[in-house]
């Protein structure tokens, strides 16, 4: 019993130091929030958040594993976001639905969530500034035709992705986080590009050649019928939009008569 008391006293002392440090961190977050508000900077920076997580995981010596470290710091960062401003995350669907669950894996429990019945409503919340970010599901075949139309015609960017593990043999579920600004580099990114293609022979091959010539790896290709005819081609490639190799590919695409819209650069994520 004496040993138990000794260890509990040690934990109590550590908890006291942790509370002091967490509040010191929170005060710094509030100052960051004031600076962001003055500068008009988005409150949520996916690249910064993922850089922090990766750094903490690299420094971790256990016994806590990566999942535990990420879960703890997700809530620490959630409380910081809530202190920086009244952070609002718009979700497609209903309270306690799958998209809400996915959003909480990214943003934690301390921010405020709103719920919307369709893609257009959610995009409107983000573009108007009523929400800081939005979360939408992405199917096995990538974003659906309505989402691609909205990406093509709005200022919304894909700022992050959430991948949840499948259950009982089902495929992992993927969600996109919507924001209004291109992320800074996280150090391990991928970029989404959107093209409108007319139905003519060789169009797809012509869009892929500049990536090969520039040494850019194409991760995935999805196409959907476009409103008014033709196709929307949604590509995800390795690298950040500001990387020279990807800039080179975009230049070559322009010379070939293709003008892709950069729909966002975001950290690569691994299945939970």
VOPAGU-2260 file (C-alpha; in pm, 1 decimal, decimal comma):
REM VOPAGU-2260
SITE   aa  ch    i         X         Y         Z
SITE  UNK   A    0       0,0       0,0       0,0
SITE  UNK   A    1     292,2     232,0      72,4
SITE  UNK   A    2     425,6     176,8    -282,4
SITE  UNK   A    3      83,3     253,7    -431,6
SITE  UNK   A    4      64,2     581,0    -238,9
SITE  UNK   A    5     412,6     677,2    -354,6
SITE  UNK   A    6     324,8     624,3    -721,9
SITE  UNK   A    7      -7,3     805,9    -689,1
SITE  UNK   A    8     165,7    1101,8    -527,0
SITE  UNK   A    9     415,8    1107,6    -814,3
SITE  UNK   A   10     131,7    1104,2   -1070,1
SITE  UNK   A   11     -47,2    1385,1    -883,1
SITE  UNK   A   12     269,2    1595,3    -897,8
SITE  UNK   A   13     310,4    1528,2   -1271,1
SITE  UNK   A   14     -56,1    1614,3   -1332,7
SITE  UNK   A   15      -4,2    1947,6   -1158,2
SITE  UNK   A   16     287,3    2028,6   -1388,0
SITE  UNK   A   17      91,2    1910,8   -1691,7
SITE  UNK   A   18    -202,7    2140,7   -1611,9
SITE  UNK   A   19      31,9    2437,6   -1578,9
SITE  UNK   A   20     202,4    2354,6   -1908,8
SITE  UNK   A   21    -126,0    2293,9   -2090,7
SITE  UNK   A   22    -256,7    2631,8   -1978,1
SITE  UNK   A   23      68,7    2797,9   -2083,9
SITE  UNK   A   24      26,7    2632,1   -2423,7
SITE  UNK   A   25    -335,1    2749,5   -2435,4
SITE  UNK   A   26    -234,3    3111,2   -2371,1
SITE  UNK   A   27      11,9    3090,5   -2660,6
SITE  UNK   A   28    -264,6    2947,5   -2880,6
SITE  UNK   A   29    -483,3    3245,7   -2792,9
SITE  UNK   A   30    -207,2    3482,9   -2902,7
SITE  UNK   A   31    -171,0    3289,6   -3227,8
SITE  UNK   A   32    -545,5    3321,8   -3277,8
SITE  UNK   A   33    -527,6    3700,8   -3240,1
SITE  UNK   A   34    -246,4    3719,6   -3496,7
SITE  UNK   A   35    -437,8    3497,9   -3740,7
SITE  UNK   A   36    -748,2    3713,0   -3701,4
SITE  UNK   A   37    -550,0    4031,5   -3776,6
SITE  UNK   A   38    -384,4    3871,6   -4078,4
SITE  UNK   A   39    -695,6    3697,2   -4208,4
SITE  UNK   A   40    -519,7    3360,5   -4183,0
SITE  UNK   A   41    -728,4    3040,9   -4163,8
SITE  UNK   A   42    -746,4    2908,9   -3809,7
SITE  UNK   A   43    -684,4    2547,2   -3915,7
SITE  UNK   A   44    -356,3    2460,3   -4089,7
SITE  UNK   A   45    -358,1    2092,5   -4184,1
SITE  UNK   A   46      10,3    2089,7   -4277,2
SITE  UNK   A   47     114,9    2240,1   -3944,8
SITE  UNK   A   48    -108,7    1999,6   -3750,6
SITE  UNK   A   49      32,7    1694,6   -3926,4
SITE  UNK   A   50     392,3    1819,4   -3891,9
SITE  UNK   A   51     338,2    1846,0   -3517,4
SITE  UNK   A   52     190,8    1495,8   -3496,7
SITE  UNK   A   53     477,2    1343,3   -3695,9
SITE  UNK   A   54     736,5    1520,4   -3484,6
SITE  UNK   A   55     576,7    1402,3   -3161,6
SITE  UNK   A   56     555,8    1044,1   -3288,1
SITE  UNK   A   57     922,8    1052,9   -3391,1
SITE  UNK   A   58    1025,5    1177,7   -3046,0
SITE  UNK   A   59     804,0     932,8   -2859,6
SITE  UNK   A   60     994,8     666,6   -2665,7
SITE  UNK   A   61     690,3     485,0   -2521,5
SITE  UNK   A   62     520,5     314,4   -2353,9
SITE  UNK   A   63     245,0     519,5   -2526,1
SITE  UNK   A   64     209,2     415,6   -2890,4
SITE  UNK   A   65     143,8     634,8   -3195,0
SITE  UNK   A   66    -234,0     595,5   -3173,9
SITE  UNK   A   67    -233,5     713,8   -2811,5
SITE  UNK   A   68      -8,3    1012,2   -2886,5
SITE  UNK   A   69    -228,8    1120,5   -3175,9
SITE  UNK   A   70    -548,3    1081,8   -2972,4
SITE  UNK   A   71    -411,5    1286,6   -2681,2
SITE  UNK   A   72    -279,5    1566,9   -2900,6
SITE  UNK   A   73    -591,2    1571,4   -3117,8
SITE  UNK   A   74    -786,2    1689,3   -2813,7
SITE  UNK   A   75    -512,0    1928,8   -2704,6
SITE  UNK   A   76    -517,3    2087,1   -3050,7
SITE  UNK   A   77    -898,1    2083,4   -3053,5
SITE  UNK   A   78    -906,2    2286,2   -2733,1
SITE  UNK   A   79    -649,0    2524,2   -2882,0
SITE  UNK   A   80    -860,0    2574,9   -3195,5
SITE  UNK   A   81   -1160,3    2652,0   -2978,1
SITE  UNK   A   82    -956,6    2910,1   -2784,4
SITE  UNK   A   83    -820,2    3075,5   -3098,2
SITE  UNK   A   84   -1177,6    3145,0   -3216,8
SITE  UNK   A   85   -1523,5    2991,8   -3223,2
SITE  UNK   A   86   -1407,2    2725,9   -3468,6
SITE  UNK   A   87   -1691,5    2579,0   -3674,9
SITE  UNK   A   88   -1667,3    2255,2   -3872,6
SITE  UNK   A   89   -1950,4    2192,2   -4119,7
SITE  UNK   A   90   -2037,3    1825,4   -4170,5
SITE  UNK   A   91   -2243,7    1664,9   -4440,8
SITE  UNK   A   92   -2516,9    1453,4   -4283,2
SITE  UNK   A   93   -2651,7    1438,8   -3930,2
SITE  UNK   A   94   -2534,7    1450,0   -3571,3
SITE  UNK   A   95   -2354,6    1127,5   -3478,2
SITE  UNK   A   96   -2347,5    1021,6   -3843,5
SITE  UNK   A   97   -2042,9     871,6   -4011,5
SITE  UNK   A   98   -1913,9    1206,7   -4142,1
SITE  UNK   A   99   -1952,0    1362,8   -3795,6
SITE  UNK   A  100   -1755,9    1070,5   -3651,0
SITE  UNK   A  101   -1483,5    1114,7   -3913,1
SITE  UNK   A  102   -1465,9    1490,0   -3848,4
SITE  UNK   A  103   -1414,2    1431,7   -3477,0
SITE  UNK   A  104   -1116,9    1207,0   -3555,7
SITE  UNK   A  105    -955,0    1512,3   -3713,4
SITE  UNK   A  106   -1085,0    1804,5   -3508,5
SITE  UNK   A  107   -1168,0    1655,2   -3168,5
SITE  UNK   A  108   -1449,8    1734,2   -2930,0
SITE  UNK   A  109   -1388,5    2100,9   -2842,8
SITE  UNK   A  110   -1479,5    2271,4   -3171,6
SITE  UNK   A  111   -1837,5    2340,7   -3283,1
SITE  UNK   A  112   -2003,7    2125,5   -3549,0
SITE  UNK   A  113   -2288,9    2214,3   -3784,6
SITE  UNK   A  114   -2477,7    1974,5   -4010,5
SITE  UNK   A  115   -2596,3    2010,4   -4370,0
SITE  UNK   A  116   -2806,9    1801,3   -4602,4
SITE  UNK   A  117   -2615,9    1829,2   -4931,2
SITE  UNK   A  118   -2286,0    1919,2   -5096,1
SITE  UNK   A  119   -2394,6    2265,3   -5210,4
SITE  UNK   A  120   -2500,6    2375,5   -4861,6
SITE  UNK   A  121   -2171,2    2262,1   -4715,4
SITE  UNK   A  122   -1963,0    2439,8   -4981,9
SITE  UNK   A  123   -2166,7    2754,9   -4920,4
SITE  UNK   A  124   -2088,5    2742,2   -4547,5
SITE  UNK   A  125   -1715,1    2726,3   -4621,2
SITE  UNK   A  126   -1706,1    2987,0   -4899,0
SITE  UNK   A  127   -1914,7    3234,7   -4696,4
SITE  UNK   A  128   -1692,3    3196,0   -4390,3
SITE  UNK   A  129   -1978,0    3063,6   -4176,9
SITE  UNK   A  130   -1765,8    2750,6   -4126,1
SITE  UNK   A  131   -1388,6    2732,7   -4093,9
SITE  UNK   A  132   -1377,2    2390,5   -4259,9
SITE  UNK   A  133   -1615,9    2135,4   -4404,0
SITE  UNK   A  134   -1604,7    1756,4   -4412,3
SITE  UNK   A  135   -1751,9    1548,4   -4695,3
SITE  UNK   A  136   -1735,1    1176,2   -4774,9
SITE  UNK   A  137   -1545,2    1054,2   -5078,5
SITE  UNK   A  138   -1655,1     725,6   -5231,1
SITE  UNK   A  139   -1435,9     440,3   -5353,1
SITE  UNK   A  140   -1432,6     604,6   -5695,8
SITE  UNK   A  141   -1336,7     948,3   -5564,5
SITE  UNK   A  142   -1558,2    1258,2   -5523,5
SITE  UNK   A  143   -1892,7    1238,7   -5702,2
SITE  UNK   A  144   -1992,9    1453,2   -6000,6
SITE  UNK   A  145   -2163,5    1721,5   -5789,5
SITE  UNK   A  146   -1856,1    1768,7   -5570,0
SITE  UNK   A  147   -1632,6    1800,1   -5876,6
SITE  UNK   A  148   -1864,5    2062,1   -6027,1
SITE  UNK   A  149   -1850,9    2257,8   -5701,0
SITE  UNK   A  150   -1472,0    2230,3   -5681,7
SITE  UNK   A  151   -1441,2    2351,1   -6039,8
SITE  UNK   A  152   -1658,9    2658,4   -5985,0
SITE  UNK   A  153   -1572,3    2765,3   -5628,8
SITE  UNK   A  154   -1270,5    2888,6   -5433,1
SITE  UNK   A  155   -1285,5    2589,5   -5197,2
SITE  UNK   A  156    -969,8    2382,9   -5155,8
SITE  UNK   A  157    -920,4    2028,1   -5033,3
SITE  UNK   A  158    -709,9    2088,9   -4723,0
SITE  UNK   A  159    -686,7    1747,0   -4563,1
SITE  UNK   A  160    -809,7    1391,2   -4581,7
SITE  UNK   A  161    -939,0    1154,1   -4316,4
SITE  UNK   A  162    -907,1     778,9   -4365,2
SITE  UNK   A  163   -1092,5     548,0   -4128,5
SITE  UNK   A  164   -1023,7     176,6   -4116,0
SITE  UNK   A  165   -1280,8     -61,4   -4260,0
SITE  UNK   A  166   -1467,8    -299,6   -4033,6
SITE  UNK   A  167   -1541,8    -667,4   -4092,1
SITE  UNK   A  168   -1363,1    -671,3   -4425,0
SITE  UNK   A  169   -1514,0    -348,8   -4559,8
SITE  UNK   A  170   -1303,7     -93,7   -4745,8
SITE  UNK   A  171   -1151,2     200,7   -4554,2
SITE  UNK   A  172   -1373,4     507,0   -4561,9
SITE  UNK   A  173   -1223,1     831,5   -4689,7
SITE  UNK   A  174   -1333,9    1189,3   -4625,8
SITE  UNK   A  175   -1207,7    1526,1   -4749,5
SITE  UNK   A  176   -1169,6    1838,8   -4538,3
SITE  UNK   A  177   -1262,0    2157,8   -4723,1
SITE  UNK   A  178   -1092,8    2491,5   -4661,0
SITE  UNK   A  179   -1038,0    2822,9   -4840,0
SITE  UNK   A  180    -659,2    2840,0   -4877,3
SITE  UNK   A  181    -381,2    2625,1   -5020,4
SITE  UNK   A  182    -189,4    2456,0   -4739,3
SITE  UNK   A  183     177,3    2517,0   -4677,9
SITE  UNK   A  184     398,1    2212,0   -4728,0
SITE  UNK   A  185     385,5    1947,7   -4456,1
SITE  UNK   A  186     689,3    1759,1   -4588,4
SITE  UNK   A  187     490,1    1462,1   -4723,0
SITE  UNK   A  188     202,2    1581,5   -4938,4
SITE  UNK   A  189     -18,2    1496,3   -5230,9
SITE  UNK   A  190    -208,5    1728,9   -5461,8
SITE  UNK   A  191    -549,2    1709,7   -5629,2
SITE  UNK   A  192    -593,2    1843,8   -5982,9
SITE  UNK   A  193    -917,3    1878,5   -6176,4
SITE  UNK   A  194    -952,9    1892,5   -6556,1
SITE  UNK   A  195   -1246,7    1932,8   -6787,8
SITE  UNK   A  196   -1196,0    1707,6   -7090,3
SITE  UNK   A  197   -1393,5    1687,4   -7410,3
SITE  UNK   A  198   -1464,9    1344,3   -7549,8
SITE  UNK   A  199   -1186,8    1305,4   -7802,5
SITE  UNK   A  200    -941,6    1022,7   -7865,6
SITE  UNK   A  201    -618,7    1036,9   -7668,0
SITE  UNK   A  202    -727,6    1308,4   -7424,1
SITE  UNK   A  203    -646,7    1105,7   -7113,2
SITE  UNK   A  204    -304,9     997,9   -7241,1
SITE  UNK   A  205    -225,7    1358,9   -7330,5
SITE  UNK   A  206    -296,8    1476,5   -6975,9
SITE  UNK   A  207     -78,3    1206,9   -6819,9
SITE  UNK   A  208     232,8    1255,4   -7033,2
SITE  UNK   A  209     344,9    1585,3   -6866,5
SITE  UNK   A  210     350,1    1412,8   -6527,3
SITE  UNK   A  211     573,5    1136,0   -6662,9
SITE  UNK   A  212     801,0    1391,1   -6828,5
SITE  UNK   A  213     829,9    1590,2   -6502,7
SITE  UNK   A  214     884,8    1287,8   -6279,9
SITE  UNK   A  215     557,7    1329,0   -6089,0
SITE  UNK   A  216     387,4    1011,8   -5970,4
SITE  UNK   A  217      14,0     988,9   -6038,3
SITE  UNK   A  218    -154,7     820,1   -5741,2
SITE  UNK   A  219    -515,2     794,5   -5860,7
SITE  UNK   A  220    -738,6     886,0   -6155,2
SITE  UNK   A  221   -1116,3     924,7   -6141,4
SITE  UNK   A  222   -1357,4    1063,9   -6399,5
SITE  UNK   A  223   -1717,2    1182,4   -6379,3
SITE  UNK   A  224   -1960,1    1318,3   -6640,6
SITE  UNK   A  225   -1946,4    1699,2   -6647,5
SITE  UNK   A  226   -2252,1    1922,7   -6654,8
SITE  UNK   A  227   -2286,1    2043,4   -7012,7
SITE  UNK   A  228   -2088,4    1756,1   -7163,9
SITE  UNK   A  229   -1745,1    1601,7   -7151,3
SITE  UNK   A  230   -1576,3    1469,8   -6838,5
SITE  UNK   A  231   -1428,4    1599,2   -6517,5
SITE  UNK   A  232   -1097,6    1422,3   -6458,4
SITE  UNK   A  233    -982,9    1418,1   -6094,1
SITE  UNK   A  234    -616,7    1328,9   -6041,6
SITE  UNK   A  235    -418,2    1291,6   -5721,1
SITE  UNK   A  236     -41,4    1310,1   -5753,0
SITE  UNK   A  237     258,3    1296,5   -5522,8
SITE  UNK   A  238     400,5    1626,1   -5401,5
SITE  UNK   A  239     286,8    1978,6   -5317,8
SITE  UNK   A  240     147,1    2224,6   -5572,9
SITE  UNK   A  241     447,0    2453,0   -5514,4
SITE  UNK   A  242     706,0    2179,1   -5580,2
SITE  UNK   A  243     909,3    2253,1   -5890,8
SITE  UNK   A  244     837,2    1911,5   -6047,6
SITE  UNK   A  245     462,9    1965,2   -6019,1
SITE  UNK   A  246     492,2    2324,1   -6141,6
SITE  UNK   A  247     677,2    2185,8   -6444,4
SITE  UNK   A  248     399,0    1934,9   -6511,9
SITE  UNK   A  249     136,1    2211,2   -6495,2
SITE  UNK   A  250     338,9    2427,1   -6736,5
SITE  UNK   A  251     362,2    2138,1   -6984,3
SITE  UNK   A  252     -10,5    2076,0   -6950,0
SITE  UNK   A  253     -77,6    2440,7   -7036,3
SITE  UNK   A  254     144,5    2416,5   -7342,4
SITE  UNK   A  255     -58,8    2113,0   -7451,5
SITE  UNK   A  256    -384,6    2306,5   -7412,1
SITE  UNK   A  257    -490,6    2161,7   -7077,5
SITE  UNK   A  258    -543,2    2392,3   -6782,6
SITE  UNK   A  259    -596,7    2197,6   -6461,3
SITE  UNK   A  260    -740,3    2355,2   -6150,7
SITE  UNK   A  261    -534,8    2286,9   -5838,6
SITE  UNK   A  262    -794,0    2169,6   -5586,0
SITE  UNK   A  263    -556,7    2150,9   -5291,9
SITE  UNK   A  264    -240,3    2003,7   -5147,3
SITE  UNK   A  265    -273,5    1807,3   -4826,1
SITE  UNK   A  266     -71,8    1573,0   -4604,4
SITE  UNK   A  267     -58,9    1209,0   -4695,9
SITE  UNK   A  268    -244,9    1010,4   -4436,7
SITE  UNK   A  269    -236,9     648,9   -4339,3
SITE  UNK   A  270    -527,3     429,6   -4244,9
SITE  UNK   A  271    -610,8     439,9   -3872,9
